Amino acid sequence: MTAQAVPGAVFGTIGALAAFPLRLAAREVERQHGQLRRGVTRRTTHVVFGRTFLAKAGLTKNGDAGIERRVAAERAAGRTLISENGFLRLLGLMKAPEASSLSRQSLIEQSRLPGADLDLLSLFDAFEHDAEPYSFRDLILARKYAGLVAGGATWGAIARSVHRSGPVASLTAKSLNVGSQHGRPDAIYLEGGQSELDGQLLFDLGMAGSTGDDTLEELFAEAEAAEEGGDHDGAAALYQRCLAIDPSDAIAAFNRANCLRAGGHAAEAAHDYARAIKLDPAFVEAWFNLAGLMSEQGRDASARRHLQKAIALDKNYADPVFNLARLEFDAGNLPEARRLWVRYLELDAESEWAGVAAKGVQFVDMQLARGAAAAQA
């Protein structure tokens, strides 16, 4: 990817950047006419996986499986996945490695490293290059990693370990081993086991202001974990602390609104949805969720306006189309309901909701046919 790919791109981050404050990265992305936000929304085109996401996963049971699921989900959504180093190179903030010529398939065949492990190790910068074409040094590393995998190490243990010794490329001249010292069967060691590589990561560039950024990233991650765990009030309080540090964070406002809504605080939730929209007028999920909240309160006219706005912003977003069709049907506007359900079926022809939409079209057709027959009688 070249710098020409930045203009118009919307970057979302999963996990904090280990080597660079997100605030400074966001400033540089904006200078290059793109956008950078924490988290991922429908508008996100590129997802940056920060290496602290990997470090935190190592502290939880089955954390790497969670990373694998998230990577698969973002890839299935059609987004471009970028490593932290790849992102910094894209912005011109990190020097690109030497010229390379090895394809992904060639690296797999010559190293016998499983393709899935290669992709995940690349995504968390365990190679000199974060994507093909790879270098000869990357091939050497891939062979070493393949040996570690054969010895029982996981891709996550390798990725968390290799950065501890300095630049990844320096490992090409070292012998890596997987051992069972200290009750850790997948710890990675240099030479004969004298020096453990494992550590909490990674690069410390000593950039001014990093402490505040670290605090914000920690808070945001803690809020996400609380939200995922069902502690809606606790998560809302943490997102509020994030907003106190960075009042421009539309995703924090949106997430807080979702938590407040789940906790039964409708008025506060509406306020934070509106706040998210004010910060990012193209935040389609905020328009959609605010419409849902209005609908729950019986404010159908307001819900209709918000759904129409969501559809205008993202014509391929099926959910607001379905909900607007339902609103129009309940209001007795059958032709418009039918039009919207037909549109929904163009966007989603297979889900359970598609079955409901198809039945809605059939019902409206039957009602309109009856009306036409009655008019002719």
C-alpha positions, 0 to 999 in steps of 0.5 A: 500500500502506498501513501496514495491509499490514505486520502479518503480512507477511514482507519479503525484501530483495534488495540493501542499502538505500541510504538506511537501515540494514537493521537499523533497518528490521527493527526498525521492521517488527517494531514494526509486527508484520511480519518483515524478512529478507535474501534471499527464502524461500517465506514471503516475501510482499513483496520490497524491491529495494535500490538498491545491488543496482542499483549493483553490477549496473552494475559487472558485464557483463550485470548489468541482465539479471540484475536483469530475470531476478530481477524477473521470477522474483519477480513470477512467484512472486506476491510483491509487489515494492517499491522502496526508497522505497516500502518506507520510505513503507510504514513511515512513514519517508519522506513520501509525494509529492503526490497523483497520478492518472495510471495506469500505462497513461496514463503509458506512452501519454503518454510513450511510455516502454516499459512494461518500462522504466517498471516497472524505473525505478519499482522503483529509484525513478527517479520521484517515485512507485514505483507508480501512480497517478503524478504530473504530475512523473512524466509529465515524467520519463517523457518525458525518460527515453523520450528517453534510451532513444530515444538509446541509454540503458538503463533501468539507466544512467538509474536509476543516474544520476538520483539523483546530482543530488539529489531525482528530482523536481528533474530535471523542470526540467533537460535530460537527454542521453545522450552518448558522452563518455569511451567511455561511450555510455549515460552521462547528462548534464545540459544540454549534457553539462557535468555527468555524472549518473552516480555510485555512489548515493545518499542518505546520511542520516548515520545512526549505525551505518551503517558496520557495516550497510554492512560486513554488507551487503557481506559478505552480497552477497559471500557470495551471489556466491561461492555462485552462483559455486560457491566453496562453502568461500569462501561458507561462510566469508563467511556465518560472518562475517555470522553473527559480526556478526548472530547472529540471521540465519537466512538466513545460517545456512541459506545457510551450511548449503547451502554446507557441504553442497555442500562435503561438510561434512555434520555442520557443515551439519546444525548450521547447518540446525538453527541456522537452524530455531532462529532461525526455527522456520517456516523451511520450506526449512531443515526440507526441506534438513535432511531431505534431508541426513538422508536422504543419511546413511540416517537415514530416521526423522529425515528423515521427521520433518523432511519432515512438519514442512515439510509442516505449515508449508507445505501447498502446498510440493510437494517435501517431499510427493514426498520423503516419498512416496518414503521411505514407498514405500521403507519398504513403506508403499504406501497412505501413499506413494500418498496422498502422490503423489496430493497431490503431483499436486494441487500439481504436475501438469506437471513431470518429477517429476509423471510419476514420481509418476503412475507411482508411483500406478499401481505402487501400485494394481497392487501393491494389486490383486494383493494383493487378488486373491491374498487372494481366491484 
